[in-house]
Amino acid sequence: MNLTGNTILITGGTSGIGLALAEAFFQLGNKVIVAGRRQSLLDKITAANPGMHGKQLDVQDPYALDEFAANIQKEFPELNILISNAGVSRQEDLAADHIDLSDARSIIQTNIVSTLHLTAALLPILKRQPDATIITTTSGLAFVPRNNFPTYCASKAFLHSWLQSLRVQLRPTSVEVLELIPPYVQTELSGPHQATDPRAMPLADYVAEVMQLLGDGSSPSGEILVERVKGERWAERNGDYEQRFIAFNGE
Ligand SMILES: NC(=O)c1ccc[n+]([C@@H]2O[C@H](COP(=O)([O-])OP(=O)(O)OC[C@H]3O[C@@H](n4cnc5c(N)ncnc54)[C@H](OP(=O)(O)O)[C@@H]3O)[C@@H](O)[C@H]2O)c1
């Protein structure tokens, strides 16, 4: 994939990995549109990066998604990269006497359904471009789950499987399908503590490595794997899945 000259839509672009990717692509001369719910952050980001576009979007709202996709197609008919990165992560206690499924529903809607929805809505325009790329953010936890985030881990495993099928179905088209598989990274995904957790990979280091991999085109499998996440990704193949599962979840 070319790192310059693209028009790129990034959901979950108001903070963390999405924002860092948006700024990295913007600095390389791409047209970048960031989307998210927090208008105050969109305003701040577009002020700090003159020329970057900010669009408010709640991906949990299917009507908003349809309207958003229609507006994007009108305003940016040259769109050639979709980065579906919006995501939420919540702890859930499945052993509780009363299990509140609202968190699970919210995770499934945000992480899975909205990704399928936006991909379907924007594929017609992406297929019209000579070179297009879909990048979807999953997680190392798709490969070795943490029991306290059951629906979150499962949502990423769903996307991993779905992306493999999408990649094959889009082979006859101009659209490449990439899976961004982050390790534990210093963002506020699970709360403010995560942004300074020394066990997590610094955000700037993560995005620098990702940009290098994207530029090298050194991911023939379509998986963007930084060194830190390879252990989880290949745990089954390396024969240490059980040890890694126990390390996360106890005996
Ligand atoms: N950090 C990690 O350790 C890690 C590891 C593996 C995978 N990931 C994945 O990386 C992606 C980005 O997460 P992050 O770590 O950068 O955390 P983050 O800073 O919390 O970013 C999450 C992004 O998703 C957006 N979002 C959440 N709900 C939304 C909704 N209903 N509508 C629209 N946008 C919504 C948020 O924007 P608004 O709040 O403004 O809407 C925010 O921009 C997620 O898919 C996450 O699962 C992260």
The ligand as a Tripos MOL2 file, in Angstrom:
@<TRIPOS>MOLECULE
LIG
   48    52     1     0     0
SMALL
NO_CHARGES

@<TRIPOS>ATOM
      1 N1         -4.9130   -0.1550   23.3200 N.am      1 LIG1
      2 C1         -4.8410   -1.4740   23.2990 C.2       1 LIG1
      3 O1         -4.2240   -2.0890   24.1670 O.2       1 LIG1
      4 C2         -5.5100   -2.2290   22.1950 C.ar      1 LIG1
      5 C3         -5.1340   -3.5530   21.9990 C.ar      1 LIG1
      6 C4         -5.7410   -4.2730   20.9910 C.ar      1 LIG1
      7 C5         -6.7000   -3.6770   20.1990 C.ar      1 LIG1
      8 N2         -7.0610   -2.3870   20.4120 N.ar      1 LIG1
      9 C6         -8.1020   -1.8090   19.5560 C.3       1 LIG1
     10 O2         -7.6580   -0.5850   19.0240 O.3       1 LIG1
     11 C7         -8.8020    0.2080   18.6990 C.3       1 LIG1
     12 C8         -8.5890    1.6160   19.2330 C.3       1 LIG1
     13 O3         -8.5630    1.5610   20.6460 O.3       1 LIG1
     14 P1         -7.5770    2.4660   21.5120 P.3       1 LIG1
     15 O4         -6.7390    1.5280   22.2930 O.co2     1 LIG1
     16 O5         -6.9540    3.4700   20.6700 O.co2     1 LIG1
     17 O6         -8.5860    3.1060   22.5730 O.3       1 LIG1
     18 P2         -9.3620    4.4990   22.6200 P.3       1 LIG1
     19 O7         -8.3860    5.6120   22.7020 O.co2     1 LIG1
     20 O8        -10.3950    4.3490   23.6750 O.co2     1 LIG1
     21 O9        -10.0490    4.5910   21.1880 O.3       1 LIG1
     22 C9        -11.3120    4.0760   20.9180 C.3       1 LIG1
     23 C10       -11.9010    4.9060   19.7930 C.3       1 LIG1
     24 O10       -13.1630    4.3340   19.4110 O.3       1 LIG1
     25 C11       -14.1090    5.3740   19.3350 C.3       1 LIG1
     26 N3        -15.4390    4.8770   19.6460 N.ar      1 LIG1
     27 C12       -15.8380    4.1110   20.6970 C.ar      1 LIG1
     28 N4        -17.1710    3.9270   20.6790 N.ar      1 LIG1
     29 C13       -17.6300    4.5970   19.5840 C.ar      1 LIG1
     30 C14       -18.9070    4.8120   19.0330 C.ar      1 LIG1
     31 N5        -20.0360    4.2910   19.5820 N.pl3     1 LIG1
     32 N6        -19.0120    5.5570   17.9140 N.ar      1 LIG1
     33 C15       -17.9170    6.0830   17.3260 C.ar      1 LIG1
     34 N7        -16.6600    5.9210   17.8020 N.ar      1 LIG1
     35 C16       -16.5270    5.1930   18.9280 C.ar      1 LIG1
     36 C17       -13.6630    6.4210   20.3540 C.3       1 LIG1
     37 O11       -14.1260    7.7000   19.9800 O.3       1 LIG1
     38 P3        -15.2830    8.5060   20.7420 P.3       1 LIG1
     39 O12       -15.2330    8.1530   22.1810 O.co2     1 LIG1
     40 O13       -14.9630    9.9450   20.4370 O.co2     1 LIG1
     41 O14       -16.5420    8.0740   20.0730 O.co2     1 LIG1
     42 C18       -12.1420    6.3530   20.2060 C.3       1 LIG1
     43 O15       -11.7100    7.2010   19.1730 O.3       1 LIG1
     44 C19       -10.0190   -0.4950   19.2850 C.3       1 LIG1
     45 O16       -10.6760   -1.2180   18.2660 O.3       1 LIG1
     46 C20        -9.3860   -1.4590   20.2760 C.3       1 LIG1
     47 O17       -10.1910   -2.5770   20.5030 O.3       1 LIG1
     48 C21        -6.4750   -1.6420   21.3850 C.ar      1 LIG1
@<TRIPOS>BOND
     1     1     2 1
     2     2     3 2
     3     2     4 1
     4     4     5 ar
     5     4    48 ar
     6     5     6 ar
     7     6     7 ar
     8     7     8 ar
     9     8     9 1
    10     8    48 ar
    11     9    10 1
    12     9    46 1
    13    10    11 1
    14    11    12 1
    15    11    44 1
    16    12    13 1
    17    13    14 1
    18    14    15 2
    19    14    16 1
    20    14    17 1
    21    17    18 1
    22    18    19 2
    23    18    20 1
    24    18    21 1
    25    21    22 1
    26    22    23 1
    27    23    24 1
    28    23    42 1
    29    24    25 1
    30    25    26 1
    31    25    36 1
    32    26    27 ar
    33    26    35 ar
    34    27    28 ar
    35    28    29 ar
    36    29    30 ar
    37    29    35 ar
    38    30    31 1
    39    30    32 ar
    40    32    33 ar
    41    33    34 ar
    42    34    35 ar
    43    36    37 1
    44    36    42 1
    45    37    38 1
    46    38    39 2
    47    38    40 1
    48    38    41 1
    49    42    43 1
    50    44    45 1
    51    44    46 1
    52    46    47 1
@<TRIPOS>SUBSTRUCTURE
     1 LIG1         1 GROUP 0 **** ****
